[in-house]
Amino acid sequence: MSPIWLFFISIGVITIFSLIMVIVSRYKKCPSDKVMVIYGRVGSNKDGSTRSSRCIHGGLAWVTPVLQAYQFLDLTPISISVDLKSALSKQNIRIDVPSRFTVGISTEPGVMQNAAERLLGLRLSDVQDLAKDIIFGQLRLVIATMEIEEINTNRDKFLDAVSLNVETELRKIGLRLINVNITDINDESGYIEALGKEAAAKAINDAKKSVAEQDREGSIGQANAVRDQRVQVASADSDAIYGENEAKARIAASDANLREKQAEALRQAITAERVQEAQAQQASYAAQQDAELARAAREKATLEADVMVQAEVEKRRMEIAAEAEAEQTRRRARGEADAIFAKMQAEANGMQEILLKQADGFSKIVDAAGGDANAALRLMLADKMEQLVAIQVEAIKNIKFDKITVWDSGSQGGNGQTGTANFLSGLAKSLPPMTDLLSMAGLQLPEFLGKIAPEGEPTEIAPVPEATA
């Protein structure tokens, strides 16, 4: 064979061998003291729900690469010391029950699945703490349902009740109860000790009574003589009576002591119960107070949120309205300004046109006056003279004289005129004459209208030329 074929064959053999090794390595063996938990993609339950894991106790299992992984749960028993103190019994008497529990991970299919879901990856100390909390709670619950006499005398019943309750709760997390050992039971009030003393006193009294009866029968049987028999019987009777009296006295003392212990225990139990009730009511009142404070805070926060939202909405609405009003005002002002500007622009254009026309007219007047500006100005003033006179007349037109009184003696003054004539002449002179108006304007009347005479002489009025046919 050629080297190339040998190379390919070698590659194939190596590949097949590697594949076989990979397949073999994915088969995992589970020791007898462990539970192998395979998690990942492990299939579905009968009801169609997805399984979280698959548990195997002993044997061999295939672990799919990438899709699955595995871990072990140790089945080694766990010993837990439970030193329960001040557990309240059915009689409200607190007792101490030191005990030791031995638990371990269960290998039942359903319970083992619970262990895989709740204990996988936890340390041994964490599992111990979890189991210890469950045992504490169930042990207190069992003690609360039983009386002290029942717990003390019927240990089997107490252990059965503890085992049943604890086992039920431990199965929920995947554990099972292996053993329960109650080392001792004590109470704070000494009730159990009093019960023991009572039982011991009763046993002693029964033994003494039996001995006395045997002595009395022996004495009567051994008496041969009537007198001796009577003496011995009497003696035996007296001894028996004496012993009975002492026994009764001790029993009475024991009963009195027992009643005293019971009364003290009852008093302590009632006191503890009332203290517990007071503490419970105090806790309830505190919880109600906290709830009311929380509710008040929530209502306050809700009210503040509503007010803030409304205020924010109102603020936003006012801002929008103000912006809209400001925009309207700006647009209105812009429009008015444009209108005023257009009006003033039109007036300015009109004024400019008027001034241009006036300037054009003035230019033509100056041209008509032969280029003499003063002559053109006099010509314009002469054209406006009628208006000036009208304005002068308008100034005194509306003056009303209701009554004028002139006291005239009839004598003539230096000018040969009477006082009345002088008054009228002065009134007429109070108006500026036309010649003065023309002179202020730099004009003179034409000679055909007359000449201005010197002061004191009459004005000559030129004759009006006759019109020619």
Long-range contacts (C-beta under 8 A, 24 or more apart in sequence): 22-65, 26-62, 26-63, 26-64, 26-65, 27-60, 27-61, 27-62, 27-63, 28-60, 28-61, 28-62, 28-63, 28-70, 29-59, 29-60, 30-56, 30-57, 30-58, 30-59, 30-60, 30-61, 30-72, 31-58, 31-72, 32-57, 32-58, 33-74, 33-75, 33-76, 34-72, 34-73, 34-74, 34-75, 35-72, 35-73, 35-75, 35-105, 35-107, 35-112, 35-115, 35-116, 36-61, 36-70, 36-71, 36-72, 37-70, 37-71, 37-72, 37-73, 37-116, 37-120, 38-63, 38-68, 38-69, 38-70, 39-68, 39-69, 39-70, 39-71, 39-116, 39-120, 40-64, 40-67, 40-68, 40-69, 41-67, 41-68, 42-68, 52-116, 52-117, 53-113, 53-116, 53-117, 53-120, 55-109, 55-112, 55-113, 55-115, 55-116, 57-107, 57-112, 71-120, 71-121, 73-105, 73-115, 73-116, 73-119, 73-120, 74-105, 74-124, 75-104, 75-105, 75-107, 76-104, 77-102, 77-103, 77-104, 77-178, 78-102, 78-103, 78-104, 78-124, 78-127, 78-128, 78-131, 80-128, 80-131, 80-132, 80-135, 82-132, 82-135, 82-136, 82-139, 84-136, 84-139, 84-140, 84-143, 86-188, 87-139, 87-140, 87-143, 87-144, 88-140, 88-143, 88-144, 88-272, 89-143, 89-144, 89-146, 89-147, 89-148, 89-151, 90-144, 90-145, 90-146, 90-147, 91-147, 91-148, 91-265, 91-269, 92-269, 92-270, 92-272, 92-273, 93-148, 93-187, 93-188, 93-189, 93-191, 93-265, 93-268, 93-269, 94-187, 94-188, 94-189, 94-272, 95-143, 95-148, 95-151, 95-185, 95-186, 95-187, 95-188, 95-192, 96-184, 96-185, 96-186, 96-187, 96-188, 97-139, 97-143, 97-182, 97-184, 97-185, 98-182, 98-183, 98-184, 99-139, 99-180, 99-181, 99-182, 99-183, 100-180, 100-181, 100-183, 101-131, 101-135, 101-166, 101-177, 101-179, 101-180, 101-181, 102-177, 102-178, 102-179, 102-180, 102-181, 103-131, 103-170, 103-175, 103-176, 103-177, 103-178, 104-175, 104-176, 104-178, 105-174, 105-175, 105-176, 106-171, 106-174, 106-175, 106-176, 108-176, 111-171, 111-174, 111-175, 111-176, 112-174, 113-174, 114-171, 114-172, 114-173, 114-174, 115-173, 115-174, 115-175, 116-174, 117-174, 118-173, 118-174, 119-173, 119-174, 119-175, 127-175, 130-173, 131-170, 131-173, 131-175, 134-166, 134-169, 134-170, 134-173, 135-166, 137-169, 138-162, 138-165, 138-166, 138-169, 139-166, 141-165, 148-187, 148-191, 148-192, 148-195, 149-195, 151-185, 152-185, 152-192, 152-195, 155-182, 158-182, 188-268, 189-261, 189-264, 189-265, 189-268, 189-269, 190-261, 190-265, 191-261, 191-262, 191-265, 194-257, 194-258, 194-261, 194-262, 197-254, 197-257, 198-254, 198-258, 201-250, 201-251, 201-254, 202-251, 205-247, 205-250, 205-251, 208-243, 208-247, 209-243, 209-244, 209-247, 212-236, 212-239, 212-240, 212-243, 212-244, 213-240, 215-239, 216-240, 374-442, 377-442, 378-441, 378-442, 378-443, 381-441, 381-443, 382-443, 385-434, 385-437, 385-438, 388-437, 389-434, 389-437, 392-431, 392-432, 392-437, 396-431
